Each structure stands twice: as C-alpha cells, then as structure tokens.
Amino acid sequence: MFIDELNQRLNSQVQVVTPNQVVAGILVEVSTASVKIRTSAYPGYNGAEDVMIRIDTIAYVRFFL
C-alpha cells in the first residue's frame, strides 16, 4: 500500500525522512526496494543529483502541494 501511494505521486515534490537523513526533491522513481529523489542543484555545482533511498529505511514521506 505504501509503495502504491508513492507510485501515484510520481513527479511530486517530496521530503523523505530516514533515521540518518532528510532528502527533499522530486520523486522520480519507485520500486519495491527503493525510491529515487531528484534533488535541486547547488549553486556552483553541476546539475541536480539523484538520491536512492531504500524503502525499509524510510520513517515517513511528506508531500508538498
């Protein structure tokens, strides 16, 4: 059910919280094992970065409308 909800919100602005990190960006991919978040580029660095987060480490996901 959690994965289904994430799949319905692909391309949405999200914040994913794990015990070790908080990642904010666009939800670009969801699988049964992980999610991929495209983070914003930092000034002076090349482009955006894709961050993979394992599903079993996610504490919660916040969606921004």
PDB file of N, CA, C, O and CB in Angstrom:
ATOM      1  N   MET A   1       0.819  -1.191   0.000  1.00  0.00           N
ATOM      2  CA  MET A   1       0.000   0.000   0.000  1.00  0.00           C
ATOM      3  C   MET A   1       0.869   1.264   0.000  1.00  0.00           C
ATOM      4  O   MET A   1       0.567   2.219  -0.714  1.00  0.00           O
ATOM      5  CB  MET A   1      -0.935  -0.007   1.206  1.00  0.00           C
ATOM      6  N   PHE A   2       1.932   1.275   0.786  1.00  0.00           N
ATOM      7  CA  PHE A   2       2.849   2.414   0.839  1.00  0.00           C
ATOM      8  C   PHE A   2       3.469   2.652  -0.534  1.00  0.00           C
ATOM      9  O   PHE A   2       3.529   3.793  -0.994  1.00  0.00           O
ATOM     10  CB  PHE A   2       3.953   2.179   1.895  1.00  0.00           C
ATOM     11  N   ILE A   3       3.922   1.611  -1.181  1.00  0.00           N
ATOM     12  CA  ILE A   3       4.542   1.729  -2.498  1.00  0.00           C
ATOM     13  C   ILE A   3       3.525   2.194  -3.537  1.00  0.00           C
ATOM     14  O   ILE A   3       3.855   2.989  -4.417  1.00  0.00           O
ATOM     15  CB  ILE A   3       5.158   0.388  -2.921  1.00  0.00           C
ATOM     16  N   ASP A   4       2.293   1.703  -3.438  1.00  0.00           N
ATOM     17  CA  ASP A   4       1.236   2.144  -4.355  1.00  0.00           C
ATOM     18  C   ASP A   4       0.979   3.639  -4.222  1.00  0.00           C
ATOM     19  O   ASP A   4       0.818   4.335  -5.224  1.00  0.00           O
ATOM     20  CB  ASP A   4      -0.059   1.367  -4.094  1.00  0.00           C
ATOM     21  N   GLU A   5       0.940   4.131  -3.000  1.00  0.00           N
ATOM     22  CA  GLU A   5       0.712   5.558  -2.764  1.00  0.00           C
ATOM     23  C   GLU A   5       1.862   6.381  -3.347  1.00  0.00           C
ATOM     24  O   GLU A   5       1.631   7.426  -3.956  1.00  0.00           O
ATOM     25  CB  GLU A   5       0.558   5.843  -1.249  1.00  0.00           C
ATOM     26  N   LEU A   6       3.093   5.917  -3.163  1.00  0.00           N
ATOM     27  CA  LEU A   6       4.237   6.626  -3.732  1.00  0.00           C
ATOM     28  C   LEU A   6       4.167   6.639  -5.259  1.00  0.00           C
ATOM     29  O   LEU A   6       4.443   7.665  -5.881  1.00  0.00           O
ATOM     30  CB  LEU A   6       5.552   5.981  -3.267  1.00  0.00           C
ATOM     31  N   ASN A   7       3.805   5.522  -5.860  1.00  0.00           N
ATOM     32  CA  ASN A   7       3.694   5.453  -7.319  1.00  0.00           C
ATOM     33  C   ASN A   7       2.653   6.420  -7.863  1.00  0.00           C
ATOM     34  O   ASN A   7       2.823   6.958  -8.957  1.00  0.00           O
ATOM     35  CB  ASN A   7       3.350   4.041  -7.749  1.00  0.00           C
ATOM     36  N   GLN A   8       1.596   6.644  -7.128  1.00  0.00           N
ATOM     37  CA  GLN A   8       0.555   7.577  -7.566  1.00  0.00           C
ATOM     38  C   GLN A   8       1.029   9.024  -7.527  1.00  0.00           C
ATOM     39  O   GLN A   8       0.423   9.902  -8.141  1.00  0.00           O
ATOM     40  CB  GLN A   8      -0.684   7.421  -6.700  1.00  0.00           C
ATOM     41  N   ARG A   9       2.110   9.263  -6.804  1.00  0.00           N
ATOM     42  CA  ARG A   9       2.608  10.636  -6.631  1.00  0.00           C
ATOM     43  C   ARG A   9       3.961  10.875  -7.301  1.00  0.00           C
ATOM     44  O   ARG A   9       4.715  11.760  -6.896  1.00  0.00           O
ATOM     45  CB  ARG A   9       2.719  10.956  -5.157  1.00  0.00           C
ATOM     46  N   LEU A  10       4.260  10.081  -8.325  1.00  0.00           N
ATOM     47  CA  LEU A  10       5.485  10.321  -9.081  1.00  0.00           C
ATOM     48  C   LEU A  10       5.489  11.742  -9.616  1.00  0.00           C
ATOM     49  O   LEU A  10       4.436  12.286  -9.949  1.00  0.00           O
ATOM     50  CB  LEU A  10       5.627   9.309 -10.234  1.00  0.00           C
ATOM     51  N   ASN A  11       6.659  12.343  -9.700  1.00  0.00           N
ATOM     52  CA  ASN A  11       6.865  13.715 -10.168  1.00  0.00           C
ATOM     53  C   ASN A  11       6.325  14.769  -9.216  1.00  0.00           C
ATOM     54  O   ASN A  11       6.131  15.920  -9.607  1.00  0.00           O
ATOM     55  CB  ASN A  11       6.225  13.891 -11.508  1.00  0.00           C
ATOM     56  N   SER A  12       6.079  14.383  -7.965  1.00  0.00           N
ATOM     57  CA  SER A  12       5.645  15.327  -6.936  1.00  0.00           C
ATOM     58  C   SER A  12       6.834  15.784  -6.104  1.00  0.00           C
ATOM     59  O   SER A  12       7.836  15.080  -5.983  1.00  0.00           O
ATOM     60  CB  SER A  12       4.573  14.694  -6.031  1.00  0.00           C
ATOM     61  N   GLN A  13       6.702  16.981  -5.532  1.00  0.00           N
ATOM     62  CA  GLN A  13       7.710  17.494  -4.608  1.00  0.00           C
ATOM     63  C   GLN A  13       7.536  16.775  -3.274  1.00  0.00           C
ATOM     64  O   GLN A  13       6.444  16.780  -2.705  1.00  0.00           O
ATOM     65  CB  GLN A  13       7.590  19.052  -4.435  1.00  0.00           C
ATOM     66  N   VAL A  14       8.616  16.151  -2.768  1.00  0.00           N
ATOM     67  CA  VAL A  14       8.539  15.364  -1.539  1.00  0.00           C
ATOM     68  C   VAL A  14       9.711  15.670  -0.620  1.00  0.00           C
ATOM     69  O   VAL A  14      10.720  16.253  -1.017  1.00  0.00           O
ATOM     70  CB  VAL A  14       8.503  13.872  -1.862  1.00  0.00           C
ATOM     71  N   GLN A  15       9.532  15.253   0.617  1.00  0.00           N
ATOM     72  CA  GLN A  15      10.603  15.233   1.603  1.00  0.00           C
ATOM     73  C   GLN A  15      10.579  13.838   2.214  1.00  0.00           C
ATOM     74  O   GLN A  15       9.571  13.429   2.789  1.00  0.00           O
ATOM     75  CB  GLN A  15      10.430  16.370   2.702  1.00  0.00           C
ATOM     76  N   VAL A  16      11.680  13.110   2.094  1.00  0.00           N
ATOM     77  CA  VAL A  16      11.777  11.750   2.609  1.00  0.00           C
ATOM     78  C   VAL A  16      12.677  11.781   3.836  1.00  0.00           C
ATOM     79  O   VAL A  16      13.801  12.279   3.784  1.00  0.00           O
ATOM     80  CB  VAL A  16      12.327  10.760   1.523  1.00  0.00           C
ATOM     81  N   VAL A  17      12.166  11.239   4.946  1.00  0.00           N
ATOM     82  CA  VAL A  17      12.901  11.262   6.206  1.00  0.00           C
ATOM     83  C   VAL A  17      13.277   9.839   6.590  1.00  0.00           C
ATOM     84  O   VAL A  17      12.429   8.948   6.630  1.00  0.00           O
ATOM     85  CB  VAL A  17      12.065  11.934   7.330  1.00  0.00           C
ATOM     86  N   THR A  18      14.565   9.638   6.873  1.00  0.00           N
ATOM     87  CA  THR A  18      15.085   8.370   7.387  1.00  0.00           C
ATOM     88  C   THR A  18      15.748   8.673   8.724  1.00  0.00           C
ATOM     89  O   THR A  18      15.888   9.844   9.079  1.00  0.00           O
ATOM     90  CB  THR A  18      16.102   7.691   6.373  1.00  0.00           C
ATOM     91  N   PRO A  19      16.159   7.662   9.472  1.00  0.00           N
ATOM     92  CA  PRO A  19      16.844   7.943  10.739  1.00  0.00           C
ATOM     93  C   PRO A  19      18.148   8.725  10.561  1.00  0.00           C
ATOM     94  O   PRO A  19      18.608   9.370  11.504  1.00  0.00           O
ATOM     95  CB  PRO A  19      17.134   6.646  11.454  1.00  0.00           C
ATOM     96  N   ASN A  20      18.750   8.678   9.370  1.00  0.00           N
ATOM     97  CA  ASN A  20      20.052   9.311   9.158  1.00  0.00           C
ATOM     98  C   ASN A  20      20.055  10.555   8.304  1.00  0.00           C
ATOM     99  O   ASN A  20      21.039  11.295   8.297  1.00  0.00           O
ATOM    100  CB  ASN A  20      20.951   8.350   8.556  1.00  0.00           C
ATOM    101  N   GLN A  21      18.961  10.808   7.572  1.00  0.00           N
ATOM    102  CA  GLN A  21      18.982  11.941   6.651  1.00  0.00           C
ATOM    103  C   GLN A  21      17.573  12.406   6.301  1.00  0.00           C
ATOM    104  O   GLN A  21      16.582  11.706   6.507  1.00  0.00           O
ATOM    105  CB  GLN A  21      19.735  11.573   5.381  1.00  0.00           C
ATOM    106  N   VAL A  22      17.535  13.621   5.763  1.00  0.00           N
ATOM    107  CA  VAL A  22      16.315  14.172   5.190  1.00  0.00           C
ATOM    108  C   VAL A  22      16.661  14.576   3.765  1.00  0.00           C
ATOM    109  O   VAL A  22      17.606  15.332   3.539  1.00  0.00           O
ATOM    110  CB  VAL A  22      15.758  15.395   6.033  1.00  0.00           C
ATOM    111  N   VAL A  23      15.894  14.069   2.807  1.00  0.00           N
ATOM    112  CA  VAL A  23      16.146  14.352   1.392  1.00  0.00           C
ATOM    113  C   VAL A  23      14.894  14.994   0.808  1.00  0.00           C
ATOM    114  O   VAL A  23      13.796  14.451   0.928  1.00  0.00           O
ATOM    115  CB  VAL A  23      16.532  13.047   0.603  1.00  0.00           C
ATOM    116  N   ALA A  24      15.062  16.144   0.179  1.00  0.00           N
ATOM    117  CA  ALA A  24      13.940  16.845  -0.448  1.00  0.00           C
ATOM    118  C   ALA A  24      14.195  16.959  -1.938  1.00  0.00           C
ATOM    119  O   ALA A  24      15.325  17.179  -2.373  1.00  0.00           O
ATOM    120  CB  ALA A  24      13.731  18.249   0.181  1.00  0.00           C
ATOM    121  N   GLY A  25      13.127  16.807  -2.718  1.00  0.00           N
ATOM    122  CA  GLY A  25      13.239  16.930  -4.161  1.00  0.00           C
ATOM    123  C   GLY A  25      12.021  16.375  -4.857  1.00  0.00           C
ATOM    124  O   GLY A  25      10.932  16.335  -4.284  1.00  0.00           O
ATOM    125  N   ILE A  26      12.201  15.942  -6.101  1.00  0.00           N
ATOM    126  CA  ILE A  26      11.120  15.401  -6.922  1.00  0.00           C
ATOM    127  C   ILE A  26      11.199  13.878  -6.899  1.00  0.00           C
ATOM    128  O   ILE A  26      12.261  13.303  -7.137  1.00  0.00           O
ATOM    129  CB  ILE A  26      11.199  15.942  -8.385  1.00  0.00           C
ATOM    130  N   LEU A  27      10.081  13.232  -6.614  1.00  0.00           N
ATOM    131  CA  LEU A  27      10.002  11.770  -6.624  1.00  0.00           C
ATOM    132  C   LEU A  27       9.982  11.303  -8.076  1.00  0.00           C
ATOM    133  O   LEU A  27       9.003  11.532  -8.787  1.00  0.00           O
ATOM    134  CB  LEU A  27       8.734  11.260  -5.847  1.00  0.00           C
ATOM    135  N   VAL A  28      11.066  10.643  -8.526  1.00  0.00           N
ATOM    136  CA  VAL A  28      11.170  10.281  -9.938  1.00  0.00           C
ATOM    137  C   VAL A  28      11.034   8.789 -10.200  1.00  0.00           C
ATOM    138  O   VAL A  28      10.754   8.393 -11.331  1.00  0.00           O
ATOM    139  CB  VAL A  28      12.475  10.755 -10.479  1.00  0.00           C
ATOM    140  N   GLU A  29      11.227   7.945  -9.179  1.00  0.00           N
ATOM    141  CA  GLU A  29      11.131   6.504  -9.410  1.00  0.00           C
ATOM    142  C   GLU A  29      10.801   5.793  -8.103  1.00  0.00           C
ATOM    143  O   GLU A  29      11.283   6.167  -7.034  1.00  0.00           O
ATOM    144  CB  GLU A  29      12.448   5.954 -10.009  1.00  0.00           C
ATOM    145  N   VAL A  30       9.963   4.751  -8.213  1.00  0.00           N
ATOM    146  CA  VAL A  30       9.598   3.930  -7.055  1.00  0.00           C
ATOM    147  C   VAL A  30       9.682   2.469  -7.471  1.00  0.00           C
ATOM    148  O   VAL A  30       9.137   2.076  -8.502  1.00  0.00           O
ATOM    149  CB  VAL A  30       8.162   4.285  -6.523  1.00  0.00           C
ATOM    150  N   SER A  31      10.366   1.670  -6.664  1.00  0.00           N
ATOM    151  CA  SER A  31      10.385   0.220  -6.868  1.00  0.00           C
ATOM    152  C   SER A  31      10.014  -0.437  -5.546  1.00  0.00           C
ATOM    153  O   SER A  31       9.762   0.253  -4.558  1.00  0.00           O
ATOM    154  CB  SER A  31      11.791  -0.278  -7.377  1.00  0.00           C
ATOM    155  N   THR A  32       9.981  -1.742  -5.523  1.00  0.00           N
ATOM    156  CA  THR A  32       9.647  -2.441  -4.277  1.00  0.00           C
ATOM    157  C   THR A  32      10.767  -2.324  -3.257  1.00  0.00           C
ATOM    158  O   THR A  32      10.546  -2.581  -2.073  1.00  0.00           O
ATOM    159  CB  THR A  32       9.353  -3.913  -4.554  1.00  0.00           C
ATOM    160  N   ALA A  33      11.958  -1.943  -3.684  1.00  0.00           N
ATOM    161  CA  ALA A  33      13.106  -1.874  -2.782  1.00  0.00           C
ATOM    162  C   ALA A  33      13.558  -0.456  -2.451  1.00  0.00           C
ATOM    163  O   ALA A  33      14.151  -0.225  -1.397  1.00  0.00           O
ATOM    164  CB  ALA A  33      14.247  -2.618  -3.379  1.00  0.00           C
ATOM    165  N   SER A  34      13.280   0.509  -3.354  1.00  0.00           N
ATOM    166  CA  SER A  34      13.825   1.848  -3.136  1.00  0.00           C
ATOM    167  C   SER A  34      13.007   2.917  -3.838  1.00  0.00           C
ATOM    168  O   SER A  34      12.136   2.628  -4.659  1.00  0.00           O
ATOM    169  CB  SER A  34      15.262   1.912  -3.610  1.00  0.00           C
ATOM    170  N   VAL A  35      13.314   4.169  -3.489  1.00  0.00           N
ATOM    171  CA  VAL A  35      12.769   5.327  -4.205  1.00  0.00           C
ATOM    172  C   VAL A  35      13.946   6.167  -4.686  1.00  0.00           C
ATOM    173  O   VAL A  35      15.030   6.140  -4.102  1.00  0.00           O
ATOM    174  CB  VAL A  35      11.797   6.175  -3.291  1.00  0.00           C
ATOM    175  N   LYS A  36      13.713   6.907  -5.754  1.00  0.00           N
ATOM    176  CA  LYS A  36      14.735   7.815  -6.277  1.00  0.00           C
ATOM    177  C   LYS A  36      14.185   9.232  -6.214  1.00  0.00           C
ATOM    178  O   LYS A  36      13.101   9.521  -6.720  1.00  0.00           O
ATOM    179  CB  LYS A  36      15.148   7.434  -7.742  1.00  0.00           C
ATOM    180  N   ILE A  37      14.965  10.116  -5.577  1.00  0.00           N
ATOM    181  CA  ILE A  37      14.594  11.518  -5.430  1.00  0.00           C
ATOM    182  C   ILE A  37      15.600  12.355  -6.209  1.00  0.00           C
ATOM    183  O   ILE A  37      16.808  12.185  -6.044  1.00  0.00           O
ATOM    184  CB  ILE A  37      14.548  11.945  -3.921  1.00  0.00           C
ATOM    185  N   ARG A  38      15.110  13.260  -7.060  1.00  0.00           N
ATOM    186  CA  ARG A  38      15.979  14.190  -7.773  1.00  0.00           C
ATOM    187  C   ARG A  38      16.056  15.474  -6.954  1.00  0.00           C
ATOM    188  O   ARG A  38      15.078  16.211  -6.830  1.00  0.00           O
ATOM    189  CB  ARG A  38      15.453  14.470  -9.229  1.00  0.00           C
ATOM    190  N   THR A  39      17.236  15.724  -6.401  1.00  0.00           N
ATOM    191  CA  THR A  39      17.429  16.892  -5.551  1.00  0.00           C
ATOM    192  C   THR A  39      17.801  18.107  -6.389  1.00  0.00           C
ATOM    193  O   THR A  39      18.218  17.974  -7.540  1.00  0.00           O
ATOM    194  CB  THR A  39      18.511  16.621  -4.498  1.00  0.00           C
ATOM    195  N   SER A  40      17.650  19.275  -5.814  1.00  0.00           N
ATOM    196  CA  SER A  40      17.997  20.516  -6.502  1.00  0.00           C
ATOM    197  C   SER A  40      19.501  20.658  -6.629  1.00  0.00           C
ATOM    198  O   SER A  40      20.264  20.145  -5.811  1.00  0.00           O
ATOM    199  CB  SER A  40      17.416  21.721  -5.764  1.00  0.00           C
ATOM    200  N   ALA A  41      19.904  21.354  -7.658  1.00  0.00           N
ATOM    201  CA  ALA A  41      21.322  21.635  -7.849  1.00  0.00           C
ATOM    202  C   ALA A  41      21.745  22.735  -6.881  1.00  0.00           C
ATOM    203  O   ALA A  41      20.987  23.663  -6.603  1.00  0.00           O
ATOM    204  CB  ALA A  41      21.618  22.046  -9.320  1.00  0.00           C
ATOM    205  N   TYR A  42      22.955  22.614  -6.380  1.00  0.00           N
ATOM    206  CA  TYR A  42      23.512  23.658  -5.534  1.00  0.00           C
ATOM    207  C   TYR A  42      24.237  24.662  -6.411  1.00  0.00           C
ATOM    208  O   TYR A  42      24.886  24.267  -7.380  1.00  0.00           O
ATOM    209  CB  TYR A  42      24.466  23.066  -4.464  1.00  0.00           C
ATOM    210  N   PRO A  43      24.148  25.943  -6.104  1.00  0.00           N
ATOM    211  CA  PRO A  43      24.844  26.945  -6.919  1.00  0.00           C
ATOM    212  C   PRO A  43      26.337  26.635  -7.011  1.00  0.00           C
ATOM    213  O   PRO A  43      26.980  26.331  -6.007  1.00  0.00           O
ATOM    214  CB  PRO A  43      24.634  28.354  -6.334  1.00  0.00           C
ATOM    215  N   GLY A  44      26.878  26.714  -8.225  1.00  0.00           N
ATOM    216  CA  GLY A  44      28.293  26.465  -8.428  1.00  0.00           C
ATOM    217  C   GLY A  44      28.635  25.009  -8.704  1.00  0.00           C
ATOM    218  O   GLY A  44      29.791  24.689  -8.983  1.00  0.00           O
ATOM    219  N   TYR A  45      27.636  24.112  -8.631  1.00  0.00           N
ATOM    220  CA  TYR A  45      27.860  22.698  -8.905  1.00  0.00           C
ATOM    221  C   TYR A  45      27.066  22.293 -10.132  1.00  0.00           C
ATOM    222  O   TYR A  45      26.136  22.991 -10.536  1.00  0.00           O
ATOM    223  CB  TYR A  45      27.470  21.826  -7.690  1.00  0.00           C
ATOM    224  N   ASN A  46      27.431  21.175 -10.719  1.00  0.00           N
ATOM    225  CA  ASN A  46      26.747  20.701 -11.918  1.00  0.00           C
ATOM    226  C   ASN A  46      25.405  20.081 -11.577  1.00  0.00           C
ATOM    227  O   ASN A  46      25.331  19.211 -10.709  1.00  0.00           O
ATOM    228  CB  ASN A  46      27.611  19.694 -12.662  1.00  0.00           C
ATOM    229  N   GLY A  47      24.358  20.507 -12.235  1.00  0.00           N
ATOM    230  CA  GLY A  47      23.029  19.899 -12.231  1.00  0.00           C
ATOM    231  C   GLY A  47      22.505  19.288 -10.949  1.00  0.00           C
ATOM    232  O   GLY A  47      23.117  19.386  -9.885  1.00  0.00           O
ATOM    233  N   ALA A  48      21.364  18.661 -11.085  1.00  0.00           N
ATOM    234  CA  ALA A  48      20.703  18.000  -9.968  1.00  0.00           C
ATOM    235  C   ALA A  48      21.331  16.635  -9.722  1.00  0.00           C
ATOM    236  O   ALA A  48      22.044  16.104 -10.575  1.00  0.00           O
ATOM    237  CB  ALA A  48      19.195  17.860 -10.234  1.00  0.00           C
ATOM    238  N   GLU A  49      21.061  16.078  -8.558  1.00  0.00           N
ATOM    239  CA  GLU A  49      21.591  14.773  -8.190  1.00  0.00           C
ATOM    240  C   GLU A  49      20.432  13.841  -7.867  1.00  0.00           C
ATOM    241  O   GLU A  49      19.473  14.253  -7.214  1.00  0.00           O
ATOM    242  CB  GLU A  49      22.564  14.885  -6.987  1.00  0.00           C
ATOM    243  N   ASP A  50      20.506  12.587  -8.317  1.00  0.00           N
ATOM    244  CA  ASP A  50      19.509  11.583  -7.973  1.00  0.00           C
ATOM    245  C   ASP A  50      19.989  10.814  -6.748  1.00  0.00           C
ATOM    246  O   ASP A  50      21.114  10.316  -6.714  1.00  0.00           O
ATOM    247  CB  ASP A  50      19.247  10.621  -9.167  1.00  0.00           C
ATOM    248  N   VAL A  51      19.120  10.724  -5.745  1.00  0.00           N
ATOM    249  CA  VAL A  51      19.454  10.042  -4.495  1.00  0.00           C
ATOM    250  C   VAL A  51      18.539   8.832  -4.351  1.00  0.00           C
ATOM    251  O   VAL A  51      17.316   8.962  -4.398  1.00  0.00           O
ATOM    252  CB  VAL A  51      19.314  11.004  -3.263  1.00  0.00           C
ATOM    253  N   MET A  52      19.133   7.659  -4.176  1.00  0.00           N
ATOM    254  CA  MET A  52      18.371   6.425  -3.952  1.00  0.00           C
ATOM    255  C   MET A  52      18.229   6.204  -2.447  1.00  0.00           C
ATOM    256  O   MET A  52      19.196   6.336  -1.697  1.00  0.00           O
ATOM    257  CB  MET A  52      19.067   5.193  -4.634  1.00  0.00           C
ATOM    258  N   ILE A  53      17.012   5.865  -2.016  1.00  0.00           N
ATOM    259  CA  ILE A  53      16.738   5.604  -0.607  1.00  0.00           C
ATOM    260  C   ILE A  53      16.000   4.279  -0.514  1.00  0.00           C
ATOM    261  O   ILE A  53      14.987   4.077  -1.183  1.00  0.00           O
ATOM    262  CB  ILE A  53      15.907   6.763   0.045  1.00  0.00           C
ATOM    263  N   ARG A  54      16.506   3.382   0.311  1.00  0.00           N
ATOM    264  CA  ARG A  54      15.844   2.084   0.494  1.00  0.00           C
ATOM    265  C   ARG A  54      14.502   2.277   1.205  1.00  0.00           C
ATOM    266  O   ARG A  54      14.396   3.049   2.158  1.00  0.00           O
ATOM    267  CB  ARG A  54      16.751   1.112   1.303  1.00  0.00           C
ATOM    268  N   ILE A  55      13.498   1.574   0.730  1.00  0.00           N
ATOM    269  CA  ILE A  55      12.150   1.657   1.299  1.00  0.00           C
ATOM    270  C   ILE A  55      12.156   1.316   2.787  1.00  0.00           C
ATOM    271  O   ILE A  55      11.479   1.976   3.576  1.00  0.00           O
ATOM    272  CB  ILE A  55      11.196   0.717   0.551  1.00  0.00           C
ATOM    273  N   ASP A  56      12.916   0.292   3.176  1.00  0.00           N
ATOM    274  CA  ASP A  56      12.885  -0.157   4.573  1.00  0.00           C
ATOM    275  C   ASP A  56      13.547   0.813   5.544  1.00  0.00           C
ATOM    276  O   ASP A  56      13.471   0.608   6.755  1.00  0.00           O
ATOM    277  CB  ASP A  56      13.552  -1.494   4.687  1.00  0.00           C
ATOM    278  N   THR A  57      14.200   1.873   5.042  1.00  0.00           N
ATOM    279  CA  THR A  57      14.807   2.871   5.929  1.00  0.00           C
ATOM    280  C   THR A  57      13.957   4.126   6.077  1.00  0.00           C
ATOM    281  O   THR A  57      14.278   4.995   6.888  1.00  0.00           O
ATOM    282  CB  THR A  57      16.174   3.250   5.415  1.00  0.00           C
ATOM    283  N   ILE A  58      12.873   4.235   5.304  1.00  0.00           N
ATOM    284  CA  ILE A  58      12.042   5.445   5.322  1.00  0.00           C
ATOM    285  C   ILE A  58      11.179   5.481   6.579  1.00  0.00           C
ATOM    286  O   ILE A  58      10.419   4.552   6.855  1.00  0.00           O
ATOM    287  CB  ILE A  58      11.151   5.513   4.062  1.00  0.00           C
ATOM    288  N   ALA A  59      11.309   6.575   7.338  1.00  0.00           N
ATOM    289  CA  ALA A  59      10.462   6.788   8.509  1.00  0.00           C
ATOM    290  C   ALA A  59       9.113   7.370   8.072  1.00  0.00           C
ATOM    291  O   ALA A  59       8.054   6.902   8.491  1.00  0.00           O
ATOM    292  CB  ALA A  59      11.161   7.730   9.529  1.00  0.00           C
ATOM    293  N   TYR A  60       9.176   8.410   7.215  1.00  0.00           N
ATOM    294  CA  TYR A  60       7.947   8.963   6.640  1.00  0.00           C
ATOM    295  C   TYR A  60       8.270   9.802   5.421  1.00  0.00           C
ATOM    296  O   TYR A  60       9.419  10.181   5.190  1.00  0.00           O
ATOM    297  CB  TYR A  60       7.186   9.805   7.676  1.00  0.00           C
ATOM    298  N   VAL A  61       7.231  10.087   4.643  1.00  0.00           N
ATOM    299  CA  VAL A  61       7.344  10.918   3.441  1.00  0.00           C
ATOM    300  C   VAL A  61       6.343  12.050   3.558  1.00  0.00           C
ATOM    301  O   VAL A  61       5.176  11.837   3.888  1.00  0.00           O
ATOM    302  CB  VAL A  61       7.100  10.083   2.134  1.00  0.00           C
ATOM    303  N   ARG A  62       6.814  13.256   3.283  1.00  0.00           N
ATOM    304  CA  ARG A  62       5.942  14.425   3.297  1.00  0.00           C
ATOM    305  C   ARG A  62       5.797  14.902   1.857  1.00  0.00           C
ATOM    306  O   ARG A  62       6.793  15.073   1.154  1.00  0.00           O
ATOM    307  CB  ARG A  62       6.511  15.565   4.226  1.00  0.00           C
ATOM    308  N   PHE A  63       4.560  15.118   1.417  1.00  0.00           N
ATOM    309  CA  PHE A  63       4.276  15.603   0.066  1.00  0.00           C
ATOM    310  C   PHE A  63       3.932  17.077   0.134  1.00  0.00           C
ATOM    311  O   PHE A  63       3.205  17.508   1.029  1.00  0.00           O
ATOM    312  CB  PHE A  63       3.121  14.799  -0.591  1.00  0.00           C
ATOM    313  N   PHE A  64       4.447  17.852  -0.805  1.00  0.00           N
ATOM    314  CA  PHE A  64       4.155  19.284  -0.885  1.00  0.00           C
ATOM    315  C   PHE A  64       3.228  19.513  -2.063  1.00  0.00           C
ATOM    316  O   PHE A  64       3.468  18.997  -3.155  1.00  0.00           O
ATOM    317  CB  PHE A  64       5.463  20.130  -1.027  1.00  0.00           C
ATOM    318  N   LEU A  65       2.193  20.268  -1.854  1.00  0.00           N
ATOM    319  CA  LEU A  65       1.218  20.537  -2.918  1.00  0.00           C
ATOM    320  C   LEU A  65       1.539  21.788  -3.673  1.00  0.00           C
ATOM    321  O   LEU A  65       0.815  22.153  -4.600  1.00  0.00           O
ATOM    322  CB  LEU A  65      -0.166  20.642  -2.354  1.00  0.00           C
TER     323      LEU A  65
END
